[in-house]
Amino acid sequence: MSTSKNNHQEEQNIPAQEPITPNKEKQTHPLTEIIQFALIALIIVIPVRMFIAQPFIVSGASMENTFQTGEYIIVDQLSYHLNEPEAGDVIVFRYPKNPSTFFIKRIIGTPGDTLNIDGNVVTITNDEHPNGYILDEPYIASMAPNTFIKEELGDREYFVMGDNRDRSSDSRTWGVLQRENIIGRAFVRLFPFNELNVMPGEYSLQGTDISEINTNN
């Protein structure tokens, strides 16, 4: 009797249990997911495009045969935050007379250079080459002998020209390029796929020192 009574009392002391229902996760509205994804993309893409790299499509004949219209390139912006542009670099920059327009050209002269163009002969004089040297430019598509310019480049000033000199609007026409207008250098050519390569158009400017020419003569 005592045992049965104790069991009955224990059963009476057991608390009633509430029904258990499945734990349903709160559903996110599709529009909210789209907005979240867009914000994350902007957080990633904007700094990349501002400080690291951004894409451009080549338009025009000024850089033939190095670049053709319709080619898709990625421009490296980071390098010029660490180092200064060098002669021979192919760069994209804001056109000084219309900053909303972007040009692609090759750097021919850098700060401290004195540049002379006599017909189709380009001569650079600087501290390293006080007697001057005549550029050897195998990438040039054409350059008619009709240009006569002398330009002394100051701090943060660059002289740029297209590889297709006869069809290029460049420093010969509108003057020197200021450092702040330079976006970056051509880093990768992505399209067309058969032309895919890194540092397209890269060339370290070389030439013949005028003193060597005089000695040989």
Secondary structure, DSSP 8 states (H G I E B T S, - for coil): -HHHHHHHHHHHHS---------------HHHHHHHHHHHHHHHHHHIIIIIEEEEE--SSTTTTTS-TT-EEEEE-SHHHHS---TT-EEEEEETTEEEEEEEEEEEE-TT-EEEEEETEEEEE-SS-TT-EEEE-TT-SB--S-EEEEEE--TTEEEEE-SBGGG--SHHHH--EEGGGEEEEEEEEEESGGG-EESTT----EEEEHHHHHHH-
